[in-house]
Amino acid sequence: MKRNTLYPIFLKAQQLEILIVGGGYVAEEKLRFLTKSSPDARVTLVAPFFREDTRTLAEGYRANLVFGEYHPGYLQGKHLVIATTDRPEVNTQVYRDCRQRHILVNVADNPPFCDFYMGGIVTKGQVKIAISTNGQSPTTAKRLREFFEAILPDDISELVQNLHAYRRTLQGDFQAKVKEMNRVTSRLVAQNEENLR
């Protein structure tokens, strides 16, 4: 059985410069996904034209719209790039240019040309869960996202805040604090399992 070997990370998108190459439906989908999770993300879109809905969404999140054909100069200062055009040769060029400059790149719907995937995300206050199917089944990721959205309580953020406050009161070294936090949270997990029965 194959194993998902991807390493999940949570990016501070407001501290990164992100470029989306394209202005159509896929660009809009990637922008919507990104800004839903990180509304303060710093995003630039470059394309010779933008769909009206893509433009409206970009303006709502103060994303920078640049009208023009892609060229490598647009990569200057960028940390992360998403290629979404309907022209495979442009997407391939974006991929090659990014790899040459050590910039993380995702070419939509082309797993071999992706350094990362944009998986399913569940957000409840301070709690965020990322879901990946290793690029194999976005539908499965969507269903898992719906499942976790349904079972995680809306007030889970309150629990996180309370545990954070409790952790700050603990004395002792790191190991002692970890042991106490494990003891407290294991009771919470046991309680939750009991409630699900």
Sequence and secondary structure as in RCSB ss.txt:
>XXXX:A:sequence
MKRNTLYPIFLKAQQLEILIVGGGYVAEEKLRFLTKSSPDARVTLVAPFFREDTRTLAEGYRANLVFGEYHPGYL
QGKHLVIATTDRPEVNTQVYRDCRQRHILVNVADNPPFCDFYMGGIVTKGQVKIAISTNGQSPTTAKRLREFFEA
ILPDDISELVQNLHAYRRTLQGDFQAKVKEMNRVTSRLVAQNEENLR
>XXXX:A:secstr
            GGGSEEEEE  SHHHHHHHHHHHHH TT EEEEEES   HHHHHHHHHTT EEEES   GGGG
TT SEEEE  S HHHHHHHHHHHHHTT EEEETT GGGBS    EEEEETTEEEEE  TTS HHHHHHHHHHHHH
HS TTHHHHHHHHHHHHHH  S HHHHHHHHHHHHHHHHHHHHHHH 
